[in-house]
Amino acid sequence: MTKRHAMALLSLAGLLVGAYLTLYKFGYVGRLVCNISSCEQVQTSRWSVFLGLPVATWGAGFYLLVLVLSIVGLQPRYADSRVLSSVLLALTGWGVVFTAWLNYLEAYVIHAWCEWCLGSATIVVLLFVLALLDWRETRQLREIDIAGAAQ
Amino acid sequence: MVKTAKKSSASTGATKRADPGRGRHPGVVKAAKKSSASNRAFYLVIAVIAVVGIAALTYAASHPANGAAASPIDTTLPPVQSQGYVMGSPSAPIEVTEFGDFECPQCGRFATLTEPDVRARLVNTGQIRFRYIDFPLDIHKNTWNASRAAACADQQGKFWQMHDAIFANQDRWNGEATDNPDKVLKEIGKQIGLNTDQFDKCVDTKATQAKVQAHWKLAMDRHLDGTPTFIIGGQQIAAFLPYDQFKQMVDDAIAKAQAAKPAASHDSSKAVGTAPKPTNK
């Protein structure tokens, strides 16, 4: 399994988490499965909405985008695409920044934690690490290509 | 060939990725084909996970009370009486109590989706008496304002109209929408035809705070931990209930009540046909 396979699987897991929280936010799921934290407190706080949409919905959109790009990246013609690696790195980097802000809010503003959000944060960090490794790998390949062309 | 040799000296991962990406040499094309085959297996795995995930989400959405189980009420506590707001016939065979929070999304969903059916089919036909008791949760910033405003409307005999309007307009006055909920609640009071002088004064002076606190204490005494919590006969459940599930629990409770008091069944069957109008208490 390559890094992009792993990214596709992780982003699919994140997409399902985002979809679950979105369904809750729109009232289609009665009660969140939440045994060790305060999911409802976080999900009903004023910070659970960003630019008019639930944060969970933005998250689902983010994961969907990463999933699509990861699957595209599995195609032989894009396997060592530097552009694709860079986009994935930038996207997941932004995801880490946004997640860090959300975790800050949970810790210092809302004073409550949501285990689904923490799960999502873990996925985002793993995606970023994989994207970084993938990006370094494509850079290596590019250097090899350049060296090969020179000879 | 020099290039291939160079690639071999690169990291293993890079070599694996470089081959299928190129497709310029016979060996590489083979690798790409192999990769496509393994990708197909991977897509199958992704599709299976997606289908299972969608099925789980569909299940969660179609079973809103999933994870919440009805449990017997604590019989050592005195029955809830003369508190909250009641609609329905005093002779109804059972009473249903909702501990609700005006700012809770699931309470709003119950009020707007399930409750119209509950009133038309169960309350107005005399099968149940419905009681609403405030349980304002700490996590909701503006919910106390809403409970006080509803109690103020009750002073003018319009609790249920205010109850419905507050839930219907939840997104206008809740903690995400405004830092000044009383302003919106006063507009709502005006819209439902309250005497605005009297109502606004009641809201501004927090005249009904003690009443709401008494209701809140009823919930705390019962160690409730979420809203909406329904007490239906001898069972309580903390979850949004769609009508079918609500009706099922009501039917079970009525059956138990009638089994416990066979002589009372005649009276309750009479009550079903009386279709009393909702009343405030």
Interface residues (C-beta under 8 A of the other chain):
Chain A: M1 T2 H5 A8 L9 L12 A13 L15 L16 A19 Y20 L23 K25 G27 Y28 V29 G30 R31 V33 S38 E40 Q41 T44 S45 R46 S48 V49 I71 L74 Q75 P76 R77 Y78 A79 D80 S81 A112 E137 T138 Q140 L141 I144 D145 A147 G148 A149 Q151
Chain B: V2 K3 K6 K7 A10 S11 G13 A14 K16 R17 A18 P20 G21 G23 A32 S35 S36 N39 F42 Y43 V45 I46 I49 A50 G53 A56 L57 A60 A61 H63 P64 A65 N66 G67 A68 E103 C104 P105 Q106 G108 R109 I139 H140 K141 G175 E176 G226 A238 A239 F240
